[in-house]
Amino acid sequence: MVAGMAVMVLFNFLNVVARRLLPQTPFSYTEELVVLIFIWVSMFGISYGYRRNAHTVLTVATDRLPAALRPLIVLFATLASALLMVVLAWTGFNMAMNQLRHGQILPGMRIPMALAGASLPCGAVMTFISVLRSGWLELRRGGEGARA
């Protein structure tokens, strides 16, 4: 993710400098490349957030609940997040297959658009695993979340 961010910053910087100094930029593909990297970094960043237990934990409501109910809330949130990742993986897979089927390409780089579309199912699968892991660890701690 750090390498992706570094490449995005570098190419955006070069693109801005080239636009300012040259009559025609030699980096016409950089906008597409930056968006492509951003999509992949974002999808893997979500998984990393769950893995590090750095996802948003809304404790305003759960702090007021009896301690016995907190694991149920954690279980519900874990299952709901996991279900969302299953839906995203399925939808993303179908989207990428549709992009391949219709031969869609990124016009600047002349590569299949499915390369961007594949980030959704790949990231969703990784996030699904991280969600289950995070939920399991949280349940083992008794539903105390990031406060533990």
N, C-alpha and C positions, 0 to 999 in steps of 0.2 A: 504494500500500500504506500509505503514511503517512496519507493522508486517511482510508482505511478504518479504520485503528487509532484515529485521532482521533475519528471518528464513534462507534466502539464505546465508547471511554472516556467520551465525552460522554453518550451515551444510557444507559449503565450508571449513571453518576453521577446523572443526572436521575431515573432510575427508582428508585434507592435513596433519594434525597432525597424524592421524591414519596411513596414507600411509608411513609416515616417521618413526614411532615408532613400528609398528606392521608388521609382515610378511604378513598378509592378512587383508585387511580392513573390519571391520564389517559394514561399511556404503556403501555397493555396490549400494544401491538404491538412494543415495543422488544426484547423477548427474541428474537422471531423475526428482527427486523432485524439484531440483533447477531450471531446465529448465521449468518444469510445472508452478512453482510459477512465474518465470520470464515472461512467456507468459501472465498469468493473470494480473500481476502487470503492464505490458506494455500496455495491452488493456485498463485497467481502468485508467492508467496514461494519455492516449490520451484524454479520456473523461474529466478527471480532468483538463487537460491543457486548453481545450476549456471552461470549466465551469469557470475557473479563468481568462479567456481571456489572457492566457499566451502562446497561440499558436503563431507560427511565423507569423508576420505581415510584408509583404513586402511593404514598403512605398516608396521605391525609385521611382517607376513609378507613384504611386497614388499621391504623393506629387506634382508632376508636372501637374497633371490634374486639370481642373477647379473644384471647390467645388461641383458644381451641378452634376458632373459625379461620384464622390466618392461613393454615395449610390448605384449606378448601379454596381460598381465594388464589393462592399460588398455583394450585392444581388447575383451577379454571383458566387462569391467565396463561399457563404453560400450554394447556390443550388448545386454547383459542389461538395462540401464537403459532403453534405447530400446524393447526388446521390452515391458517392463513398462508404459511409457507408451502403446504401441499398444494393449495389453490394457485399460488404464484408459480410454483414449479410446473404444474400442469399447463397453466395458461402460457407461461413463458416458453415451454417446450413446443406447444402448438404454434405460437407466434413465430419462433425460429424456424420451424419446419415449413410454415407458410411462406416465410421470407425466402427460404431455399427453393421451395417449389416454384415460386414466381420469379426467381432469378433476380431479386432485388439487390442492388449494389449501392455502396456509398459512392457518390459521383466523383468526389475529389480523389479518393484513394483507390477507387476501382476494386474494392474487395467486397465480399458478400456482406450484406447488412445483417445476416444471421450471426455474424461475429459479435455484434452488439446485442442481438436478441438472445444469444446463448448465455449472456451474463445473468439473465433472470432465473432460469432454472438452475444453473450452477450455484449462484449465490443463495437461492432459496433452499437448495439441498443442504448446503453448508450451514445455513442459518437454522434449518430444521434440526440438525444434529446439535448445534450450539444451544438452541432453545430447550431441547430435551435435557441436555447436560446441565444447563443453568437451573432449570426447574427442579431436577433431581437434587442438585446440591442445595438449593433453597429449601426444599422439603426436608432434607436431612437436618438442616439447621432449625427446623421448626417454623418456617415461613417468616423468618425475621428479615429476609432480603439483604440489601446492602448495608443495613444497620448493624448486622452481626459482626 
